[in-house]
Amino acid sequence: MISAFSNIWKVPELRSRILYTLAMIVVVRLGVAITLPGVDPGVIESWLDWRLSDEGSSNPGAAVGALLNVFSGGGLTQCGLFALGIMPYISASIMMQLMTVVVPKLAKLSREDGGRQKINQYTRIITIIIAVVQGFMLARTLENPESAGYLFDGISKFGSLVPDPGIGFQLLIVLTIVAGTMLLMWVGDQMTERGVGNGTSLIITINIISALPGALVQAWEFITRKGNTFGPIILVTLIAFLIIIIAGTIAITQGQRRIAIQYAKRAGRGGRGVQMGNTQTQYLPLKVNYAGVMPIIFATALLSLPAAAFAMMFRGQEWVNTVQVFLSPMKAPYYVIGGIMIFAFSYFWVATMFQPKEISENLKKSGGYIPGVRPGDPTSKFLDYTMTRLTFAGAIFITILFVLPAILSSTMQLPPLFTSFFGGTSLLILVGVVLDLMRQIETHLLQRHYDGFLRKGKMRGRYEKTAQGQVTNKSVSNSSLIYLWVFIAVLVLVGIVAMSVN
């Protein structure tokens, strides 16, 4: 594996792709650090320092705030230009993916030439609509931060977050949020075409990873502050436990049931027509966790939506506070309802995306069959039964990952930001994106006759033709790459000078 990392820099195209990806990552992080216009950054700084204290980290909304902060890369709590991150585009993509399966016209359009480009255009239009709505809600929340206690709880004690509220501020925030979201979407597309990995997934991953150092520091201060002499041992044990969880997540993510498919081999033409020779055996892989991270995303979104909507529509009502407390993380009802929803969404996603009848028909047309199973409807029932059992195991696994951070936080009294890395959406996204990135880099190395990350038994799935695994032919030139890094260096220097002056 060490030689694979050294071989990366021996391939000029791969080296330029990685440097370009790193440059785009810097751009993403710079956008998070720049505060939205009309927002007082001093209030945010004082409030963030309070959130790191014992009083701030133990408030009821800390868990939700930690989760939202992780996926926005800190942009939401810091009120940065990329406050919403890439999530509007992710939401629009999920909506279009489901509509493509449900709506016959969209399903037909996706199979036509150029249909996928039209669907991408529709996705971008929906992204703008979602960004406008969420940007307006964010502007209203910034004007009245206490209305969303799970996010900006306690910030009013440090001053007014928006010194000059009004319709002008709301329009400015909406325009800035939409522009930031579209810029992130463009950056993601450029990373996919000219970098390595899937750009949209990498943006989410970088935002998640950016919170890890702060989570480790917060956990260390939390443990040592109590005067526990075994604090370092506890922290090392937790990190070892995290490694074990990551290894298990990788095993489940990579785990699959391979269904043997046999095809009759045509030997040639004889006096009686086409003569059949020996059969060829291939395999149909069925993933254990076919739904991936989608059930957790659906469950957490639906659980957080009622409290946020009620807080916006019925501000100051007592029953709204009761609903927020009932559906807040670190409470038993939240995880009971969330676990049931994750289990149901796992089967819903598989039933929507996995089409056993279509697979059976394609096998029948191509002359393939499953040994011991008759072609046609019996093959469809066999695939459906097999996937149902695999989905049960995958749903159990992601449900455990969903509940595990709450168990650690309640039993060991750890900060929610730290325990969020022990499961849930963030861990599944991290594992999936890193594995896909390694597959694509390994493909580049093998094409140039270099060893991959594993000398024996190459990484499974490196030749899968998925949207995230395709290697594009576009790459940035060396001169453009130099200009890009010089521009980033100038921006960093300007930021350092501005911070030193303040």
N, C-alpha and C positions, 0 to 999 in steps of 0.2 A: 504493500500500500504506500510506503514511503517513496518508493521509486516512481509510483504513479503520479504523486504530487510534483516530483522533480521533472517528470516527463511532460507535464502540462506546459511548462515554459519553453519546451523545445519545439512546440508546434506553433508557428507564427499566428495562424488564424485563431486557434484556441486562446492563445495569449492575448490577442487583441480583443476577443470577445469577453474574456474575464475582466480585463482592464476597463472596457466600456461598461460592463455590468456594475463594477465597483463605482465608477463615476456616476452612474444613474442612482445608485444607492445613496451617495453623498447628496445628490440633488433632493432626493426624497427626505432625507433627514434634515436638510436645511429648511425645507418647506414646513416641517413640523416645528422648528425652533422659532420661526417668524410669527409674531403675535398678530391676530386679526386687527384690522383698523377699528378704532373706536373703543378698544378694550384696554383697561389699565393694567400693564404688566406687573407693576409693583404689588397690586392686590393678589395677583396670581402667585407671585413668588412667595409672599408671606403665607398664603394659604397652603401652598405645597409643602413648605417647611413645617407647618402645623400638622399636615396629614402624616408626615413621617414620625411624629411624636406618638407617645402612648395614647394620648387622648384622641388624636385624629385617627389612628389606625384601628381603634376599637369601636368607632361609631357604627351604627347599624348599616349605613350605606357604603361602607368601605369595600365590601366584597363586590358589589355591582360596579362601583367606581373603578376598582382594580381591573375587572374584566373589560370594561369599556376602554380603559386607559391602555391595556395591553394591545387591543386590536387597532387602535388608532395610533399606536406608537408614541403615546403621550401627547398627541396633537389635540385631543379633545379636552383634557384637563388643563393643558397649557394654552388652549384657545389659539392654536396655530392655523396657518393657511390651509393645511391639510387636516383639518379637525375631523372630517368625516372619513378620511382615508380613501381607500378604494372600495369601501363597502357598498355605496350606491350601485356601482357597476357589478359587483358580485350579486347583489339582490336582483338587479335587472337580468343578469345572465341566468340565474336560477329560475326566475319567472318565465323567461323565454324558453328555457329547456323543458320546463313542465308543460308549457303551452304547445310546444312542438309535438309532444306526445299526445296531448289531449285534443287539440284542434286539428281536424283532418287537413284543412287548407295549409296550415303551417307545416304539417308533416309532409305533405306533397311538395311544398316549396323547398324544404330542406333537401329533398332528393333530386331536385332539378339543377341544371347547370347555372351557376351564379346565384342559386337560392340561398346558399349559406352567407353570401355577402349581404343580401337583403335582410336576412335575419340579424346579422351583426349591426346593420343600420338601425333596425327597430330596437335592438338592445341599447344602442347609444341614445336614442331618443327617450327611451324609458329611463335611462340613467339620468338624463338631464331633468326629467320630471321628478324623479325621486330626490335628486340633489336640491332642487328648488324647494320641495316640501320640507325636507329635513333641514335645509338651511334656514328657512323661515322659523321652524320650531326651535332651532338652535339660537337664533336671534332673540326670540321671545324668552328663551331660557336664560340667556345672558343678561337680559334686562331684569329678570326676576329669578335669580339663581336658586333661591330657597324653594321655588316651586318644584324643582327636581332635586330633592334632598339626597337621593341616591348618588348624584353626581357632584354637586357643588355644596354639599352639606357643610355649614359652618363658615362659608366664605364671607357672609355679610358682616361678620365681626371685624374684618380687616379693611372695610371701606366699600365704596361703590365700585362694582366691577365695570359698569358702563357709565361714565360720567355724563354723557349726553345721549340718553335714549330717545327713541322716536321713530317715525316712519323712515326718515333718512338713514338712520343707523341700520334698520332692518333691511332696506333695499341694498345698502352697501355690503352687509354681511351675506345676503343671498347671492349677489353677483360674485363676491370673492369666493364663497364656498363652491359655487358652480364652476368657476374658472379653475380653482384648485383641483376639484374632482376630475375635470376634463384633462387638465395637465397630467395628473397622475395616471389617467387612463392612457394618454399618449405615451408617457414614459414606460408604462407596462408593455405597450405594443412594441416600442423600440427595443426594450430589453429582450423580448421574445424573438424579434427578427435579427438583431445585431449582437445580442449577448448570448448567455447560456441560461437554460431553464425557461420556465414560464414566467413572464414578467409580472403578471398580476399576482400569482402565488408568491413570488419572491418579495414583492412589496409587503404583503401580509406577514411573511416570515421575518423579514427584517424588523418590522414594527414589533413583533413578538420578542425577538431576540434582544432588541434595544432595552426592554424592561428587565432582562435577566440580571445584569450587574447591579442595578438598584435593588432588585428583590433579594439578592444575596447579601448586600450590605445591610438592608433592612432586617433580614433574618438574623444576621450576626449581631447587630446592635440589640435586637429584641431578646436574643438569648443571653448575651453577656450582661445586659442591663439588669437582669434579675439576680445577678450575683451567683449564678449557677457555675460551680467549678467544673462540671461536666459539659459545659456549653460547647467547647470545640469538638468533643467526641460526638455530641448530639448532631452538630452541623455536618460532620463528616459522615455520620451514619445516614442522615437524610440525603446527602448527595449520592451515597452508594445506593440507597433505595431508589432514588430518581433514575440512576443508570439502569437498575433492574427493570423499572417500569418502562423505560425507553426501549430496552431490549425486547420486552414482551410485546410492546406496541409494534415494533418492527416485525416481529415474528407473525403477529396477527395480520398486519398490513400486507406482508408478503405471502401469507398462507393462502393456499388455493387447493381446490379439489380438481384434479385433472381427469376429465372424462375421455376415455379412449374412443376415437372415431376412426373407422376403417373405410378406405376407399378402394374400389376394385381397380386394379392397374391394367390398362389396355396394352396388350402385347403387340398388336398389329392386325392386319387383315389377312384372312385365310380364304379357303374356298367357301366357307359358310358365313362369311361376314366378319365382324369384329371378334377377335378371340381375346378372352380375358386371361390375364396372367395372375401373378401373386398379388395379394392385397397390400396396401400401404396403410400404416397406422399413424395417425396424428392425434393430437390431444386438444380438447376444448377446456381451457382453464376457467373455473368458477371460483371467484374470490370469496374468502370467508367473510370479510367485511366489505361487502359489495357496495353498501350505502355510503361508506366512508364517514366523513364528518358532517354530512348533511342533516341527519336526524338531530344532532346536538344543536346545530345552527337553528333549525326550525323550532325546536323546543325552547331554547333560550330566548329567541325572538318573540315567540308567542307569550312566554311568561313575563317578559319585560314590557310588552306592548300595553296591556291593560293599565298597569300602574302609571306609566308615562302619559297615556291618553287621558286618564281620569284626572291626573295632576294638572294637565293643561286646560281641561274643560271645566273642572269643578275645583278651582283653586281655593284653598283655605278650609275645605270641608273636613270634618272629623273622620267621616267614614272613608275618605280617600287615604288618610294616614293609616287607617286600619287595614285597607287593602294593600298598601305599600309594605306594611310590616308583615302581613300574611304571605305575600308573594316575594319577599326579599330573600336573597341567598343567606346561607347559614341558618335557615329555618327548615324544620322537617317538612312542612307542606310543600315548599318549593321543590325539594328533591323527590318527594313522593310523586307529585304531579309531573315533574320533569322526567322522572324515570319511566313512567307510564307512556308519556308522549314520545320519548325516544324509542321505546319498544315499538309503538304503533307506527311511527314515522319510518322506522327501518323497513318494516314490511311494505309500507306504502311506497317508499322509494324503489324497492326492488320490484314491486308489482307494476310500477310505472315505467321503469327503465329496462327491466329484463323481460324480453319477449320470447318465451319458449316456443310458441307456435311459429313465429317467424324463423327462428333457428332451425326448427324441425323441417319446415318447408324448404329452406335453403339446403339443408343436408340431403333431403330427398331429391332435389333437383340436380345436385352435384354428384349423386351416386354414393353418398356417405351414409353410414349407419352406425349405431352404437351396438357393439356385440351383446347379444342376448335380449335386445329390445327391438320390437318391430318398428319400421319407419312409420311416420305420420303421427297420428294422435297419441299412440303409446309413448313415442319418443318425447313429445311435448309434455305429457304427464310425468314422465321420469325426470326430465330436467326441472320441472316445476317442483316436484317433491324433493329433489336433491337441493335445490336452491333454498327451499323453505327451511330445511334442517340447517344449512350453512348460515342462513340469516338469523336463526335463533341463537347460534353461538356468537355471531358478530354483534347482535343486539345486546346480549348479556355483557359482552366485553366493553362496549362503549358506554353502557349504563354504569358499569363499575368505574370507568374512567371519569364519568360525570360526577359521581358521588364522592370519589376518593379525595379531592381537595377539601371538601367540607369536613370529612372525617378527620383529616390531619389537622385542619385549622381548629376544630372544636376540641379534639383530644389533647393536642400539644400547645394550643393557644398561640399558633403561629400567624404571622400577617397574611391576609388573603392574597396579596400580590405574590408572595413566595409560593404559597400552596397552589396557585393557579397553574404552575408549571408541572404539577404532578398528575395532570389529567385534563379532561375536557377538550374543548375545541383547539386550544393552543398547541397541546402536545400532538394531537393527530395531524394538524396542519404542518407542524415542524417536521415530523417524521416523514410524511408523504412528500413534501417539497424537497427535503434533503435527499431522499432516495431517488427522486426523479432527476435532480440535478446531477447526482453521481452517475446515473445511467447515461445521461447525455454526454457528460465529460468522458466517460469510458468509451462511448461510441466514437467520439473524435479520436481518442488514443488508438483504438483498435483499427480504425481506418488508416492510420499512419503507421501501422505495424508496431505500436508500442503496447506494453503490458497494461492491462486495466488495473482496477483497484484490487481485484482478486486474481491471482495467477491461475489458480485451479477453480474451475466452476465459476464462470463469469456471472456477473450480477443478473439475476433473472429479470426478464422483461425489457432488456436494453434494445431489442429490435421491435418492440411494440409500436405500432404506428398510431399513436394517440396525439391529441392536440398538444399535450405537454411534452411529448417525447420526440417530436419531429425536429430534425436538425435543418435549419434553413441555410440557404446559400449566401444570404446577405451578411456582410461584415463591414465594419467601419474601417476607413483608411487610417494609416499611421499618422498622417498630418492632422486629420480631423480629431483623432484621439488626443494628440498633443495639445491642440487648441482647446479642447474640452477640459483637460486637466489644468491647463493654465488659467482658464476662466474660473474653475472651481477654486484654485489656489488663491486667486484674487478675491473671490467672495469670502473665503475663510479669513484672509488677512484683514479685510474690511470689517468683518464681524469681530475679530479679536481687538482691533483698534477701537471699535465702538464700545465694546465691553470694558476696555481699560479706561476709556474716557468717562464712562458712567460711574 
